[in-house]
Amino acid sequence: MRFYRYLPYLYENSVDVTVICGTPKLKKFTEDDHQAEWLSAKDGELVSELEISKARILKYKLPGKGAKARTKVLLNKAIELCGAPNSKPDVVHIISPMPYGVIGELRQIKALGIKLIYSHTIARKVSNNLFTGRLKKWKTKKIIKLYETVIVQSESMKESILETNPDANLCVIMNGVDTDRFSPVSDESEKQSLRKELNLPVKAKFITLIGAVHPRKGTDILIKAWASLVIQKPDLHLLIIGPRYDQTRKELKEFSATMDEITRGSGKHKNVHFLGQIEGIEKYLKVSDIFVFPSAREGMPNAVLEAMSAGLPVVLTPFIGLSKELGTNNKEYLLAERSPDSVADKINLVLEDNDLSQTLANNARDWVVEKMDVATSVKLHAQLYSE
């Protein structure tokens, strides 16, 4: 979504973009996919071509199983484009982690004289198994050597990569946020009007989390925190925006059941709103009172930056990848331990102290406007492509 939002700004910076993408999952389809007769298409077949913000978007049908198989399809389509005189790019910018099994395809692109750039968007997961960890580091080194540049979103991510890849060419470009789109609500009447438009209670208090429903994102931690607070604050609601991985992945069945048990046991289960993947996300931030992000591992989470830009007080937990580029504890956000009790305490502190809430919100908005404006970030990307 971040790079999708960059498209109009890339066009303004004279960058001609073609996007290669696809999905194998029926539940992620749009109506356009069905109109393109996706179901009858063969793996690797082009199912739709459209233009968004002057960028050419090519969507392919991907195999139903196997991340490596899906990545190979996309890379082979990139190779076809790179080999054609009328569509050969200067740069191929990869925004998904590449498995070691596609190193041959990456080398084919480089052999055509095209530069490879990779955006490293999430902190590395460290393996507890010594052998597995060393093997993964070795494979990562081999892949990183193929990239002309690796873009990271913070100095801490840069340091993490340099620990195991000291020769890597790294470039820090912080995430860009559309600060006009993600702006604070003008006044209480606008907030109430938007709540009516979104069919939400006008007088309630709303805690919002944006991210997939998944243990790594801490959805269960937030629900437990809310459940402890709603006893004394019956008008406290939760907005959870993001795909329901807990309902589509077998290994998350118990995780999903636990959350359901907690919400129903609270007696206020109707106060919890699972909204899935939605458009107009800025409206939901405008109607919110506090943003909570209890994730365990991230890079530079745009969801947090957009909440800050929207002028919300933010509560974070100390995730792997948290860096000074996201601001300062007790100034731009509040840091809680990654436990339901600690998260609940910080939420309650913000809800009970209007001055603290407003100060955090103002500081966060000012921080993002100064450091993370989308035009600045995209300009740096364009300069890197040019170099």
Backbone torsions as a table, in degrees:
resi	resn	phi	psi	omega
1	MET	NA	-35.2	179.7
2	ARG	-61.3	-49.1	-178.0
3	PHE	-70.6	-30.0	174.1
4	TYR	-59.3	-41.5	-179.6
5	ARG	-73.6	-18.2	177.4
6	TYR	-75.9	-20.8	-169.3
7	LEU	-52.3	-51.0	-178.7
8	PRO	-62.7	-33.1	-179.9
9	TYR	-73.3	-34.3	175.1
10	LEU	-63.1	-40.8	177.6
11	TYR	-61.4	-42.7	178.6
12	GLU	-62.8	-26.8	179.1
13	ASN	-93.8	19.1	175.3
14	SER	62.9	32.3	175.7
15	VAL	-101.8	119.8	179.5
16	ASP	-89.3	120.2	-169.7
17	VAL	-117.3	134.4	164.7
18	THR	-119.7	131.6	-178.9
19	VAL	-110.0	129.0	175.4
20	ILE	-109.4	122.5	-176.6
21	CYS	-150.5	-179.2	178.4
22	GLY	174.2	170.9	177.1
23	THR	-150.3	142.9	176.2
24	PRO	-98.8	-3.8	-165.8
25	LYS	-102.5	122.4	-178.3
26	LEU	-57.2	-38.9	-175.1
27	LYS	-70.4	-11.2	178.5
28	LYS	-100.5	6.8	-177.4
29	PHE	-67.6	155.1	166.7
30	THR	-109.0	170.8	177.8
31	GLU	-61.0	-34.3	-179.9
32	ASP	-62.5	-36.4	178.7
33	ASP	-61.9	-43.4	-179.4
34	HIS	-65.9	-39.2	179.7
35	GLN	-64.9	-27.1	179.1
36	ALA	-83.6	11.5	179.0
37	GLU	55.3	48.7	-178.1
38	TRP	-56.8	-41.8	-174.0
39	LEU	-62.0	-31.2	-178.2
40	SER	-90.4	-6.0	-178.7
41	ALA	-74.6	151.6	176.3
42	LYS	-88.4	157.2	176.8
43	ASP	-56.1	132.3	179.9
44	GLY	88.6	-3.1	-178.9
45	GLU	-84.1	140.4	176.7
46	LEU	-68.9	122.1	-177.3
47	VAL	-107.4	-18.8	174.8
48	SER	-160.6	148.1	175.1
49	GLU	-137.9	125.9	-178.8
50	LEU	-147.0	175.6	179.4
51	GLU	-120.7	129.4	176.0
52	ILE	-130.0	121.2	179.4
53	SER	51.8	42.9	178.5
54	LYS	70.8	4.1	177.2
55	ALA	-94.5	141.9	177.5
56	ARG	-87.8	122.1	-176.6
57	ILE	-110.1	118.2	178.8
58	LEU	-111.3	119.0	-178.6
59	LYS	-114.6	128.3	-176.9
60	TYR	-114.0	154.0	171.7
61	LYS	-77.7	130.9	-178.0
62	LEU	-109.1	155.6	176.9
63	PRO	-58.0	148.3	-177.7
64	GLY	-70.4	-26.7	-176.9
65	LYS	-131.2	146.6	173.2
66	GLY	95.0	105.5	179.8
67	ALA	-61.1	-39.2	-179.2
68	LYS	-64.9	-41.7	179.6
69	ALA	-62.3	-40.6	179.7
70	ARG	-67.2	-41.9	-179.8
71	THR	-64.6	-38.9	178.5
72	LYS	-60.7	-40.1	178.4
73	VAL	-58.7	-49.0	-177.0
74	LEU	-65.5	-41.9	-179.9
75	LEU	-67.0	-37.7	177.9
76	ASN	-65.9	-33.7	174.9
77	LYS	-67.7	-37.3	176.5
78	ALA	-64.4	-40.5	179.0
79	ILE	-61.3	-41.1	178.0
80	GLU	-59.7	-45.8	179.3
81	LEU	-65.6	-41.3	-177.6
82	CYS	-66.2	-27.9	-178.2
83	GLY	-85.8	-9.7	-178.8
84	ALA	-91.1	128.9	-176.1
85	PRO	-57.5	-34.6	-175.4
86	ASN	-85.4	-3.5	-179.1
87	SER	-134.0	10.4	-178.3
88	LYS	-67.9	121.1	-179.1
89	PRO	-86.8	167.3	172.5
90	ASP	-82.7	-33.2	-173.8
91	VAL	-138.8	139.6	166.2
92	VAL	-109.0	117.8	-177.8
93	HIS	-103.7	114.8	-177.2
94	ILE	-98.3	130.6	-177.1
95	ILE	-119.6	15.5	174.1
96	SER	-128.4	146.2	177.1
97	PRO	-61.0	137.2	-179.1
98	MET	-99.1	124.6	175.0
99	PRO	-69.8	153.8	-176.9
100	TYR	-59.2	-27.8	-176.8
101	GLY	-66.2	-7.9	179.4
102	VAL	-109.6	16.8	-177.4
103	ILE	-61.1	-30.7	177.9
104	GLY	-64.2	-42.1	179.1
105	GLU	-65.7	-40.2	178.4
106	LEU	-62.5	-40.0	178.8
107	ARG	-65.7	-34.0	177.8
108	GLN	-63.1	-39.8	178.6
109	ILE	-65.2	-44.0	179.5
110	LYS	-63.6	-35.7	-179.0
111	ALA	-63.8	-20.1	178.3
112	LEU	-84.7	3.7	178.9
113	GLY	81.5	22.7	-177.7
114	ILE	-106.3	136.9	-179.8
115	LYS	-79.8	140.9	176.3
116	LEU	-106.6	128.9	174.5
117	ILE	-121.9	142.2	-179.4
118	TYR	-129.3	132.9	173.3
119	SER	-96.6	114.7	178.6
120	HIS	-89.7	106.9	-166.6
121	THR	-107.0	-3.0	-179.2
122	ILE	-145.3	143.2	-179.3
123	ALA	-60.8	145.7	-177.7
124	ARG	-65.3	142.9	173.0
125	LYS	-90.7	122.9	-176.7
126	VAL	-87.3	128.1	179.8
127	SER	-78.4	139.5	176.3
128	ASN	-77.8	-18.1	179.5
129	ASN	-88.4	121.9	-174.9
130	LEU	-60.2	-46.4	-178.7
131	PHE	-65.1	-47.1	-179.6
132	THR	-61.1	-41.1	179.8
133	GLY	-62.5	-43.2	179.8
134	ARG	-67.3	-39.3	178.9
135	LEU	-63.6	-42.2	-179.8
136	LYS	-64.1	-41.2	178.5
137	LYS	-62.4	-41.4	-179.5
138	TRP	-63.7	-44.7	179.1
139	LYS	-64.4	-41.1	179.8
140	THR	-62.5	-41.0	177.8
141	LYS	-58.4	-44.7	-178.7
142	LYS	-60.8	-39.9	-178.9
143	ILE	-73.1	-44.3	-177.5
144	ILE	-60.7	-32.6	178.8
145	LYS	-61.8	-23.7	-179.1
146	LEU	-80.3	-16.7	-176.9
147	TYR	-87.6	132.3	174.7
148	GLU	-63.9	-39.9	-179.9
149	THR	-148.2	143.3	170.9
150	VAL	-112.7	120.9	178.5
151	ILE	-89.0	130.6	174.3
152	VAL	-123.3	161.2	-174.0
153	GLN	-99.1	-2.4	-178.6
154	SER	-158.8	162.2	177.5
155	GLU	-66.1	-33.3	-179.7
156	SER	-67.3	-36.9	175.5
157	MET	-66.5	-37.5	177.9
158	LYS	-62.4	-47.6	180.0
159	GLU	-62.1	-38.2	-179.7
160	SER	-62.1	-42.1	179.9
161	ILE	-70.7	-40.2	-178.2
162	LEU	-65.0	-23.8	177.9
163	GLU	-58.2	-39.2	-177.7
164	THR	-110.2	-12.7	-179.9
165	ASN	-133.8	68.4	-173.3
166	PRO	-62.4	-20.3	-178.6
167	ASP	-93.9	-0.4	-177.7
168	ALA	-64.7	141.1	176.4
169	ASN	-91.1	107.0	-173.0
170	LEU	-112.4	146.5	179.0
171	CYS	-134.2	124.8	178.9
172	VAL	-90.9	115.1	172.2
173	ILE	-129.3	112.5	-177.8
174	MET	-71.2	152.5	-177.7
175	ASN	-59.2	148.1	178.5
176	GLY	-102.2	137.9	179.7
177	VAL	-122.4	134.7	175.1
178	ASP	-77.7	94.4	-173.2
179	THR	-73.7	-14.1	174.1
180	ASP	-79.4	-44.4	178.8
181	ARG	-67.1	-46.5	-179.7
182	PHE	-97.2	82.5	-177.0
183	SER	-123.9	159.3	-178.7
184	PRO	-65.9	152.6	174.3
185	VAL	-63.7	141.4	-173.9
186	SER	-70.6	-39.9	178.3
187	ASP	-162.5	179.4	-176.2
188	GLU	-65.4	-32.3	-179.0
189	SER	-68.0	-36.7	177.1
190	GLU	-66.4	-40.3	178.9
191	LYS	-61.4	-44.8	-179.7
192	GLN	-66.0	-39.0	179.1
193	SER	-64.0	-41.3	178.7
194	LEU	-66.6	-37.4	178.0
195	ARG	-62.9	-39.7	176.9
196	LYS	-64.1	-42.7	179.4
197	GLU	-60.9	-36.0	-177.2
198	LEU	-92.6	6.2	-179.8
199	ASN	58.6	44.0	177.4
200	LEU	-114.3	151.0	179.0
201	PRO	-57.8	132.2	-173.6
202	VAL	-71.0	-38.4	-171.7
203	LYS	-97.4	3.0	-176.2
204	ALA	-77.2	168.1	169.9
205	LYS	-104.7	134.2	-174.4
206	PHE	-119.2	125.3	168.2
207	ILE	-98.5	133.1	-177.8
208	THR	-122.7	139.8	171.9
209	LEU	-130.0	130.9	175.4
210	ILE	-115.1	121.2	-179.3
211	GLY	158.8	158.9	178.4
212	ALA	-57.6	144.1	176.8
213	VAL	-76.0	102.0	-169.0
214	HIS	-160.6	147.7	179.0
215	PRO	-55.1	-38.4	-178.8
216	ARG	-61.1	-33.3	-179.8
217	LYS	-80.8	-10.2	176.8
218	GLY	74.8	25.9	180.0
219	THR	-57.3	-41.6	-179.7
220	ASP	-66.2	-35.8	178.5
221	ILE	-62.7	-43.8	-180.0
222	LEU	-66.4	-41.1	179.5
223	ILE	-62.8	-41.0	177.3
224	LYS	-64.4	-40.2	178.1
225	ALA	-63.4	-45.9	178.3
226	TRP	-60.0	-42.8	-177.3
227	ALA	-61.3	-33.2	179.1
228	SER	-75.6	-24.6	-178.5
229	LEU	-89.5	-31.7	-173.6
230	VAL	-67.4	-18.2	177.0
231	ILE	-59.3	-43.6	179.8
232	GLN	-94.7	-15.8	-177.6
233	LYS	-127.1	76.1	-173.5
234	PRO	-64.2	-13.2	178.7
235	ASP	-96.4	14.9	-178.7
236	LEU	-87.7	121.1	-176.9
237	HIS	-114.7	157.7	176.0
238	LEU	-117.6	130.2	170.5
239	LEU	-110.6	115.8	179.9
240	ILE	-115.3	112.4	-172.7
241	ILE	-113.0	119.9	179.8
242	GLY	151.9	165.6	-177.2
243	PRO	-63.5	143.2	-178.8
244	ARG	-85.1	71.4	178.1
245	TYR	-59.8	-28.2	-178.5
246	ASP	-65.7	-21.0	-179.4
247	GLN	-98.7	-6.9	-176.2
248	THR	-117.2	-6.9	-178.8
249	ARG	-118.6	124.1	-175.6
250	LYS	-58.4	-37.2	-176.8
251	GLU	-69.2	-10.9	179.9
252	LEU	-104.4	12.8	-177.6
253	LYS	-60.4	-46.4	-179.2
254	GLU	-67.2	-40.3	176.9
255	PHE	-57.2	-44.6	179.9
256	SER	-66.0	-42.1	-179.2
257	ALA	-63.5	-38.0	179.4
258	THR	-63.5	-44.5	179.5
259	MET	-64.0	-41.2	178.9
260	ASP	-63.1	-40.6	179.8
261	GLU	-64.0	-40.3	-179.7
262	ILE	-67.7	-45.8	-177.8
263	THR	-65.3	-41.4	179.8
264	ARG	-72.0	-34.8	178.9
265	GLY	-67.8	-20.7	-179.9
266	SER	-72.5	-20.6	-174.9
267	GLY	79.0	1.0	-178.8
268	LYS	-128.8	37.5	-174.4
269	HIS	-62.2	-23.2	178.4
270	LYS	-72.4	-10.5	177.0
271	ASN	-81.7	-8.3	-179.8
272	VAL	-102.6	119.9	-174.6
273	HIS	-115.2	105.0	172.7
274	PHE	-86.6	109.1	-171.8
275	LEU	-98.4	-9.3	-180.0
276	GLY	68.5	-155.0	177.8
277	GLN	-89.2	122.3	-172.1
278	ILE	-132.5	160.3	172.4
279	GLU	-91.3	167.1	176.0
280	GLY	63.6	39.9	-174.3
281	ILE	-62.8	-25.9	-179.7
282	GLU	-63.6	-29.3	178.7
283	LYS	-65.8	-38.0	-179.7
284	TYR	-70.3	-31.0	174.7
285	LEU	-69.6	-38.4	-180.0
286	LYS	-63.0	-33.0	-177.9
287	VAL	-87.6	-3.2	-176.5
288	SER	-85.2	161.8	178.3
289	ASP	-109.7	-24.8	-179.1
290	ILE	-157.7	145.1	178.1
291	PHE	-114.0	129.9	-177.9
292	VAL	-123.7	135.5	-174.9
293	PHE	-138.0	85.9	-175.4
294	PRO	-92.2	45.2	-176.3
295	SER	-74.1	158.0	179.1
296	ALA	-97.1	-28.7	-174.7
297	ARG	-154.1	128.7	-177.9
298	GLU	-148.2	-176.6	167.8
299	GLY	-109.5	-102.0	170.9
300	MET	-119.6	90.2	-169.8
301	PRO	-65.7	116.1	179.8
302	ASN	-63.2	-30.4	179.3
303	ALA	-58.2	-40.0	179.0
304	VAL	-68.8	-44.6	-179.1
305	LEU	-62.0	-39.9	-179.7
306	GLU	-69.1	-35.2	175.7
307	ALA	-66.0	-41.3	176.5
308	MET	-61.9	-44.4	179.9
309	SER	-61.9	-32.2	179.0
310	ALA	-78.9	3.3	175.3
311	GLY	75.3	37.2	177.8
312	LEU	-103.5	141.8	168.3
313	PRO	-67.4	138.0	-172.1
314	VAL	-121.1	135.9	171.8
315	VAL	-114.2	124.8	178.9
316	LEU	-117.2	162.6	165.7
317	THR	-112.8	157.7	-173.4
318	PRO	-74.8	78.9	-177.2
319	PHE	-76.3	156.1	173.0
320	ILE	-64.3	121.6	-177.0
321	GLY	109.8	-9.0	178.5
322	LEU	-64.1	129.6	-175.1
323	SER	-134.4	168.8	-179.3
324	LYS	-65.9	-20.4	178.7
325	GLU	-67.2	-11.3	178.1
326	LEU	-93.0	0.7	-179.9
327	GLY	111.2	-163.1	-174.1
328	THR	-127.1	136.9	175.9
329	ASN	-58.3	140.5	-179.5
330	ASN	70.8	4.6	175.6
331	LYS	-122.4	-63.8	177.5
332	GLU	-92.9	-15.7	178.8
333	TYR	-161.0	170.4	172.0
334	LEU	-109.4	137.3	-179.5
335	LEU	-104.4	124.0	177.7
336	ALA	-111.7	155.7	170.1
337	GLU	-65.8	156.8	-177.4
338	ARG	-84.8	66.3	177.7
339	SER	-143.4	151.2	-179.4
340	PRO	-57.9	-40.5	-178.0
341	ASP	-64.0	-45.6	-178.6
342	SER	-67.0	-42.5	177.9
343	VAL	-62.2	-42.5	178.5
344	ALA	-61.7	-40.7	179.7
345	ASP	-61.3	-43.7	-178.9
346	LYS	-69.7	-38.5	176.4
347	ILE	-60.9	-47.1	-179.0
348	ASN	-61.8	-38.2	179.4
349	LEU	-60.8	-43.5	-180.0
350	VAL	-68.3	-42.6	-177.6
351	LEU	-67.5	-30.7	-176.9
352	GLU	-88.5	-18.3	-174.9
353	ASP	-119.2	96.3	-177.3
354	ASN	-62.9	-37.1	179.9
355	ASP	-64.7	-44.3	177.8
356	LEU	-62.1	-44.6	-179.5
357	SER	-58.3	-46.6	-178.2
358	GLN	-68.9	-38.4	179.5
359	THR	-64.2	-46.2	177.8
360	LEU	-60.5	-43.9	-178.5
361	ALA	-62.5	-46.0	-179.2
362	ASN	-65.0	-43.8	-179.7
363	ASN	-63.1	-41.4	-178.8
364	ALA	-65.1	-45.3	179.1
365	ARG	-60.3	-46.6	-179.0
366	ASP	-62.1	-39.0	-178.6
367	TRP	-62.3	-47.8	-177.3
368	VAL	-68.1	-42.5	179.3
369	VAL	-59.5	-40.3	-178.0
370	GLU	-74.6	-39.7	-168.5
371	LYS	-104.6	-26.5	-163.8
372	MET	-126.5	22.1	-178.1
373	ASP	-62.7	137.3	-173.6
374	VAL	-60.8	-36.1	-178.1
375	ALA	-62.6	-38.2	178.8
376	THR	-67.0	-45.3	-178.7
377	SER	-62.5	-45.3	-178.0
378	VAL	-68.9	-34.9	176.4
379	LYS	-60.6	-40.2	177.4
380	LEU	-65.3	-38.6	175.2
381	HIS	-62.0	-45.4	-178.3
382	ALA	-62.4	-39.5	178.0
383	GLN	-63.8	-40.0	179.8
384	LEU	-65.1	-43.8	177.4
385	TYR	-58.6	-43.6	-178.3
386	SER	-62.6	-42.3	177.6
387	GLU	-62.4	NA	NA
